[in-house]
Amino acid sequence: MRTRLIASFALVGAVVLTAWSVQQPAAPYTLETPRQAAPGRLRVLVLHDMEGLSGQDDWHTFDFEFTDAYRRGQQLLVDDVNAVVDGLFAGGATVVDVVDGHGSGNPEPDVRRDLLDKRANQVTRDTPFRQYVDLVAPDVYDGVVLVGMHAKTGSGGFASHTFTYGIEFRMNGLAITETELVAFSWARQGVPIIMVSGDDRLKRDVSSTMPWLEYVMVKTATSASSATLRPVAEAHADLRAAARRAAERLRSPDAGGFKSMRLREPVQAAVRAVAPASLSPLRNVPGVNYADEMVTFEAPDYQAAYNGLVALTNVASRAYPSVLAEVVRRRPDGEQAILDYAEALNMRWLDVESGRWSPPAATAAPRRYFGAR
C-alpha cells in the first residue's frame, strides 16, 4: 500500500510540475554569441548619456538650461568618453565612433568636438535620427559601449529614469533600463553591449541581465539627486582599463563571452508612469489597456514596440506643465500670468475658428544631426 501511495504521489507531483512548467511565461529574450570581429578590424560605437558621469553629483550638470553647471558637465563627459576611447584603441579597436544619447537641450552635441580624442569620429547626419534605433545596420559595428548611463525609474539611482522623467518601460514583463533598451536594439544585428559605466544602482539593475559586461561603477547613489563620488583619476583609470579589456575580449575566438540579447517576438510592452508624468488621460479610452498608471500592448517586433513606448511617453509627459503651473502660481504675479495664459488660449481657439490664424512658416536652416536632441 505504501509503495502504491508513493507512486501515486510521484505521478501527481509530475503532473503538477509539468502543468506549472507549461504555465510559465517564456524568457523575455534569448542570448546569442556574436560573430567574431574580422581579422585586423574592430569597430566600436560609444553611445553616451550624461547622468552617470564620474565626478558628478549635481543634476544641473546634465541640463543645458543651467549654463555654468552644464559646461562643467560637458568637461566631465568628454573626460569619461576620452578615457574609454583611449582604452578601446589600446585594446585593438580600429574604428571608434561616438554618438550623443543624452539630449540635454543643447542644439550642438553634448561632447565638444574640440575636446574629443581626435582618433574618434562623431556620428552626424543631414536628417534627424533616433540614436537608439536608427543607427542599427548590418556589418557596421562589432560592439557597443555605453558611457555615463543611469539606473531605471524607481531604482533609487542618481537621476534614475527610463527615457525621460517619471517613465518605466517594460518589455516581455521585464522592467528595463536604457542599457537594455539599447542592447535589444543592437541585438537585431547580433551586436553585443560590451561595456557600461554608471552608478552602483545601474550595476545592480544590469548584473542579472548582462553579467558579461565590463562594468565601471563611478559613484554610489545616495538619492536620486546626490551621490558619493570615487576619485576622478581612479575612475578614469578604471574606464580606460575596462575599455581595453572589452576590446581585447571582443577580438577573441568566442567574442569574449559577450552576448547579444534578442528580444522575443511578438513583444508584450508596457509603459508605467509616475509623477511628474501621468497616463491617466487614457483611462477611459476604448481599446486602451490601462490600469494603475500603466498601459500595455502587444507589438510584432522590437521596432514597433519601441515606437509604441515612445508614443505613450509623449502622452504621459503632457502632465509635466502641471509643475509649471505650480511654479507660476507661487510668484507674486502668478495669478495674472495664469489669467494671461487663459486669455491667449481662448483667443487662439477663437482666431482659428474665425480663420484669423495660421501656424508660423518653418524657417529651419540646414544643420547636422547627431542623435539625441
N, C-alpha and C positions, 0 to 999 in steps of 0.2 A: 504494500500500500504506500509506504513512504517513498519507494522508488518511483511509483506512478505519479505521486504528488509532485516530486521534484521535477520529473519530466514535464508534467503539465505546467508547472510554474515557469520552467525554462522556455516552453513553447509560447506561453502568454508573454513572457518578457521579450522574446524575439519579435513577436508581432508588434508589441508596443514600441520597441526600439525602431523597428522598420517604419512604423507609421510616423514616429517622431522625426526620423531622418527625412522622410518624404516631405514633411510639412516645413522643414527648414528652408528659408529663402536662399537663393544662390548667392555666392560671394559677390560683392559689388564689382569686382574687377578680376582679371586674370593677369598673371605675371609672365612676361616673355623675356627671353635672353636676347639682347640686341645683337645685330651683326657686328663683327669686329671691324674696326676702322681700317681703311685701306692702307697698305704699307706706305710709310713716308707722308701720310696725310692725317691730320686730326683737327677737325673743325668744331669749335665750341661757341655756343651762344651764351652770353651773360645777360640775363634779364634782371634788372634791379628794381626793388621797391625802395622805400625811404623811411620806414618806421623801425627797421631792425638794424640800425647802424651802430657801430662801435663808437664810444664817446658821446652817445646821445641819450639824454634823459629829459628832454624838453620837447613836447609835441609841436611847439611852434616852429621847430626847425624843418618840418616837412611840409609846411603850408606857405605857399608863395605870397600870400597876402601879408604875412608878418615878415617884412623885408629883411630886417637885420638878422633875425633868428634864422630865416631861410638861407641867407648867404652862408651862415655857419654850417647849416645842414648840407649845403652843396659841397663844402670842403670836406665834411665828414664822409659824404657819399663817394666823392671821387677818390678819396684816400682808401676806402674799403675796396672799391672797384679796381683801382690800380694794383693793390696788393694781390687781388685774385688774378688779374691779367698777368702779372709778373710770374705768379706761381704756375699758371697754365702753360705759359711759354717755356718755363723751366722744366715742366713735365712732358714736353714734346708737342704741344699744340702748334699747329701751323697757321691756323686762322682763328682769331678771336673777334667776334662781333658783339657789340653792346647795344641793347635796346631798352628804352625807357618803359618801365612797367608801373610807374607810380602815378603820374598825373597830378602834380602839385598845383596846377593852375598857371604855371609858367608857360608862356607861348613858345619858349625855347626848351630844349632838353634840360632835364634836371642836372645831368652830368655835363659840365662845361667842357667843350672840345679843347680849349686851350690848356686845360689841366689834365685831360685824359692821356694815359700812356699812348704814345704815338704809334705803337705797334697794333693797337686795337682800332677797329672800324666802328663807327656809329651807324646803326641801321636807320635809313631815312627813305622816304618815298615821295612821289609827287602827289599822291592822293591819300586820304586818311586810311589808316588800317588799324585793326584791333590786335594789340600785341599778344594777347593770349591765344588767338585762334587763326589769325590771317597770315602769320609767318610760316605756318606748318606746310612744308613742301618736301617731296621726296629727295633724298640724297643731297641735302644742303648742310645739315649738321650731324655730328656724331654723338653729341651730348649737350646738355643744358645745365648751366649753373645759375642759381638764384641767390642774389645778394641783398641784404637789408630787408629780409622778409619778416612777417609778423604772424602771431597766432590767430586763431579763429574767434569769432564772436562768442562771448561767454566763457572764454578760457582764462581770463584774468591776466593776459599778457599785456605788454606795453603797446598801447594803441591797437589792441586786438579787435579785429573785424574781418569780414569776408566781403571783398569787392568794394563796399562802402559802409558808412556808419549804420549800425543797427540792423545788419543783414546777415543771415545764416543761409548758406547753400547746403543742400543735401542731394546726393546722387546715389541712387540704389540703397537708400536708407542710411548712408554714411554722411555725417556732418563733416564737411571738408574745409581745409584751409586753401588759400590761394596757391600754395605749393602743390597740393594735389590737383587743383584745377588745371594748373599748367602741365602737370605730369600726365593727366588724362588726355590733354590736347596733343602733346607730342607723341604719346603712345600710338596715335593713329598712324605715325610713320615709323614706329618701333624705336624711337629715340628716348633714352632714359634721362632722368634728372640725376646728376652725379654729385652735386654739392649744393649745400644751402647754408646761409648764415642768418642768425636772428637771436631771439632771446631764449630763456630756458623753457618758457611755455610752448613756444613753437616746437622746440626739440621734443617735448613731451607729446605734442599733437601728432608729430610725424614718425615718432620712433616705432610705432606698431605697424604703420602702413608702409614705411620706406626705410627699413633697418639697414639697407646697404649704403645709405648716404654717407658722404664725408660731411659732417655737420660741425659748424663752428658756432659756439654759444658766446656771443659778445657781451651779454649783460643778463642780469637777473631781474625780472619784473617784480616790483613791489606793489604796483597797482597799474591800472590802465594809463596813468599819467605820470608814473615815476619808475625809476629803475636804479639798481646798484650796478655800477659800471666796472668792467675789467680795465686794467691799464691799457690804453690805446695801443701802445707799441707792442704789447704782448698779444693783443687781439689781432693786429696786423700780421705779426709773425705767424700766428696760427692760420689766418686766412691764406697767407702765401703757401704755407706748408700743406694745408688741406687741398688747395687747388692743384699743387704739384702732384700730390698723391692721386687725386681724382683723374688727372690726365694720364698718369702712368698706368693706373689700373685699367682705364678705358682702352689703352693700347694693347693690353694682354689678350691672350687667345680666348679666354672666356668672358671678355669685356669687363673684367674686374669684379664679376659678381653683381654688376648693376642690372637692374630690371626695368623694363617699361611696363606701365600699368594700363592695360587695355580695359576700358570701361565696358561692362556687359550691356548689351542692347537687346530689346528696347530699354531705355533709361527711365527709371522712376525718379523723377526730380521734384524738388520742393524748395520753396523759399519761406523762411520764418523771419518775421520782423520783430524787433524790439525798439523801444524809443531811442532816438527820435524818429525812427521810421514806423510806418504802420500800413498793414494790408486790410484794415477793417472796412474801407470803402467797397471791397469786393465781397463783403459778407453775403449779400442777397442777390448777387448776380447769377442768373440761371446758367448752369453748366460749369461754374467755377467750384472746384473742390476746396472750400475754405473752412478752416476750423482753428480757433485759438491762435490767430495771427499767423497762420501758415496756409499756403496754397500749394497743392500737389498736382502734378500732371505727368502724363507719360509722353515720351518723345522717342522717335525711331532711332536716333543716334546722338552722339555727343554734341555735334554742332547744333542740332535742333534743341537739345536740352539747354545748352549754353544760351542760345538766343531767347528761349523762354524765361530762363532765370534772370537775364538782364532786363527783359521787358517787365517782369514782375518787380524787379528792383526799381525801375523807373516809376512804377506806380507807388511803391512803398515810400520812396523818397519825396513824394508830394507832401508828406506830412512835415518835412523839415521847416517850412515857413512858419509853423506854429511857434517855434523857438524865436524866430524873428519878431513875431507879434508880441511875445513876452518882453523881449528886449526893448522894443519901441514903446510899449506902454509904461515901462519903468522910467522913461525920460520925462523931463518937465513938460515938453511939448508933445508927448506921446499920443495923447488922445486926439490932438489936432492932426498928427501925422496919419493916424488910423482913419480919421474923417476925410482927409485929403485922398487917401487910397480909395475909400468908398466912392468918393466923387469921381475919381479917374476911372475906376472900374465901371461905374454906371455909364459914364459918358462914352467909354469905348464901345460898350454894348449898343448904346443909342446911335452913335456915329456909324457903326457897321450896319445897323438896321436901316439907317437913313441914307446909306450909300456915300457917306462923307469920309470914309476911312479906307485905306488900303495898306497892306504891310509895306514897310520900307524896302526899297530896292537893295538887293545884295550887292555889296561893293568889295567883296573879299579879294585881296591881292594874291597873286601866285605865291606859294610858300612850300616849304618842305615839311613833311610829317614824320614823326619819329616814334610813334607808338601811343602811349597814354597821353591824354591831353588835359 
